[in-house]
Amino acid sequence: MRTVIECVPNVSEGRDRERVEEIAEAVRRAPGVRLLGVSSDASHNRSVFTFLGDAAAVRAGVEALFEAAVPRIDLTRHEGEHPRMGAVDVVPFIPIRGASVEDCVSLSRDVGAAIAARHGIPVYLYEDSATSEARRNLAEIRKGEFEGFAEKMKDPKWAPDFGPAAPHPTAGVVAVGARPPLIAYNVNLGTKDLKVADSIAKSIRHISGGFRFVKAMGVELADRGQVQVSINMTNFKKTPLHRVFECVRSEAARYGVQIVGSEIVGLTPAEALFLAAEHYLRLEGFSSDQVLEMRLLEE
Amino acid sequence: MRTVIECVPNVSEGRDRERVEEIAEAVRRAPGVRLLGVSSDASHNRSVFTFLGDAAAVRAGVEALFEAAVPRIDLTRHEGEHPRMGAVDVVPFIPIRGASVEDCVSLSRDVGAAIAARHGIPVYLYEDSATSEARRNLAEIRKGEFEGFAEKMKDPKWAPDFGPAAPHPTAGVVAVGARPPLIAYNVNLGTKDLKVADSIAKSIRHISGGFRFVKAMGVELADRGQVQVSINMTNFKKTPLHRVFECVRSEAARYGVQIVGSEIVGLTPAEALFLAAEHYLRLEGFSSDQVLEMRLLEE
């Protein structure tokens, strides 16, 4: 597979296992799609589907997902802790290999237009696909949630990028967009003092003066008697893991605290790890084409 | 591809491009084989073929290679700087993914027996496939080279593992075996003093008291005004890159010398780099199943 795009749609059903499995089966059957996993959260009443493929395959996967989800999910009866605005709430396309963010932006536009035409669902392009800065942030788009959208859309500022000027009666609206891979990365500290983790989180996160592509907060790990800097790395190519790790190390040392370990939660592109190896081993002229397994993916 | 085995046969023809290409084409046509590259050396008069596949595919690739090479290469007319004993000189099987060294030992026996039966070529099992310690080392087997083998094989100690008790008249004998992946890894030092590189090489290599799976020597890089510790990592799982890198760093510091950089020459399994990232980032509970691209290879 020369081109690998990841798609991680969030669907507003996390309690009815049978329905979730029917949607998963529809995705699995889409040609060229590799469904890696489905993660359901009952309190959120929401499921996250993770699948891979080239552009045509992930498009087919998303279309199959909508075909299965729209008739099965009625947002007028949906409740859960997680904010939501659509039966299929958000569809991110993520370039992994042989595709750029721009390729994924173009894909998100094509898929958004097709979904709007097929199902009459208003589509908002978000993140790198956004048509205005106000639509870049998913939380801004979702404000008001399903119940508030009929009212929200009366404001011309919130006219959708594709589809009708009112939400679908049961399926609401959907955000579709391209974004870089996100890595959930945590650094565990040898202290119980949450203030240390909070202070380090503050020093590394973008919003308070840290790295451009880092979101972070301090978290208590009561069972381990430790605290954690819990991090979302939103662009590991521009803000790599090792740079954040070393910054946490340096800030922690200021409190006499050591890094106990770090962890990658869930999936990561290989390149994030190659970049760390390159940095620490001071590799010269390294290319991922030198990695046997990457060569196997070329065709 | 769930199972990935690498095969890197060395063939005694490195000057006649057409012949080398005919052999390469035969390998390419073998079902399931991915030929990554062919590297020919005219002064050695020798070519190295690198291909991947599951057990059945690499077996088919080796059989195709012999079919093409045996009628095309006549060792009675072969000259070159590299020692050689066969038209196909050596066939190593290397486990990359989903296969163990033991799987490759078993494969090497099957392939060795088949080649002996089909072509009447004596086969010696070497490295991890060796049937005695004396046959583990390829250089020991090859001693005497093609011209000396008729005499050498009169000694019952050198009876082949498969095939006739005398060399094939034009194709000689072949060594077939399993070994772990080998990584060619160099560390470049910020000094012109070859003695420093030699001394560090001595401190890290197995033969003189260093790491079990390291071969190393000092090399001058005249064009860079630097010296290099040139390393063969013969088992990166048991002696990982980062451990050797850190040992070189520490030894170099003793001379007031810094590491300028390091380089991986040619191919490496992804795991060698993942291990370095795991070490330096102190990753807890990491598995290569978390790497998107590795998941793609699963099927």
Contacts between the chains, C-beta under 8 A, distances in Angstrom:
chain1	res1	chain2	res2	distance
A	1	B	296	6.3
A	4	B	292	7.3
A	4	B	293	7.2
A	4	B	296	6.6
A	6	B	292	6.5
A	34	B	295	7.5
A	34	B	296	6.6
A	34	B	299	7.3
A	36	B	292	7.8
A	36	B	295	5.6
A	52	B	292	6.8
A	52	B	295	7.5
A	52	B	296	6.3
A	96	B	292	5.6
A	96	B	293	7.3
A	97	B	293	6.7
A	181	B	292	8.0
A	188	B	284	7.2
A	241	B	277	7.8
A	241	B	281	6.2
A	242	B	280	6.9
A	242	B	281	6.7
A	245	B	280	7.9
A	245	B	281	5.4
A	259	B	282	6.2
A	260	B	282	7.4
A	261	B	282	4.5
A	261	B	283	6.9
A	261	B	284	4.1
A	262	B	281	5.2
A	262	B	282	5.5
A	262	B	283	5.8
A	262	B	284	6.9
A	263	B	283	6.4
A	263	B	284	4.8
A	263	B	285	6.2
A	263	B	286	7.4
A	264	B	283	6.6
A	264	B	286	6.3
A	264	B	290	5.9
A	266	B	290	6.8
A	267	B	290	5.6
A	267	B	291	7.4
A	267	B	292	5.3
A	267	B	295	7.6
A	268	B	290	5.8
A	268	B	291	6.1
A	268	B	292	6.9
A	269	B	291	7.3
A	269	B	292	5.4
A	269	B	293	7.0
A	270	B	270	6.2
A	270	B	291	5.0
A	270	B	292	7.1
A	270	B	293	4.7
A	270	B	294	7.2
A	273	B	273	6.3
A	273	B	274	5.3
A	273	B	277	4.0
A	273	B	291	7.0
A	274	B	273	5.3
A	274	B	277	7.6
A	276	B	276	7.2
A	276	B	277	3.9
A	276	B	280	6.2
A	276	B	281	5.7
A	277	B	241	7.8
A	277	B	273	4.1
A	277	B	274	7.6
A	277	B	276	3.9
A	277	B	277	5.0
A	277	B	280	7.8
A	279	B	280	7.9
A	280	B	242	6.9
A	280	B	245	7.8
A	280	B	276	6.2
A	280	B	277	7.9
A	280	B	279	7.9
A	280	B	280	4.2
A	281	B	241	6.2
A	281	B	242	6.7
A	281	B	245	5.4
A	281	B	262	5.2
A	281	B	276	5.7
A	282	B	259	6.1
A	282	B	260	7.4
A	282	B	261	4.5
A	282	B	262	5.6
A	283	B	261	6.9
A	283	B	262	5.8
A	283	B	263	6.4
A	283	B	264	6.6
A	284	B	188	7.2
A	284	B	261	4.1
A	284	B	262	6.9
A	284	B	263	4.8
A	285	B	263	6.1
A	286	B	263	7.4
A	286	B	264	6.3
A	290	B	264	5.9
A	290	B	266	6.8
A	290	B	267	5.6
A	290	B	268	5.8
A	291	B	267	7.4
A	291	B	268	6.1
A	291	B	269	7.3
A	291	B	270	5.0
A	291	B	273	7.0
A	292	B	4	7.3
A	292	B	6	6.6
A	292	B	36	7.8
A	292	B	52	6.8
A	292	B	96	5.6
A	292	B	267	5.3
A	292	B	268	6.9
A	292	B	269	5.4
A	292	B	270	7.0
A	293	B	4	7.2
A	293	B	96	7.3
A	293	B	97	6.7
A	293	B	269	7.0
A	293	B	270	4.6
A	293	B	293	6.5
A	293	B	294	6.7
A	293	B	297	6.0
A	294	B	270	7.2
A	294	B	293	6.7
A	295	B	34	7.5
A	295	B	36	5.6
A	295	B	52	7.5
A	295	B	267	7.6
A	296	B	1	6.3
A	296	B	4	6.6
A	296	B	34	6.6
A	296	B	52	6.3
A	296	B	297	6.1
A	297	B	293	6.0
A	297	B	296	6.1
A	297	B	297	7.2
A	299	B	34	7.3
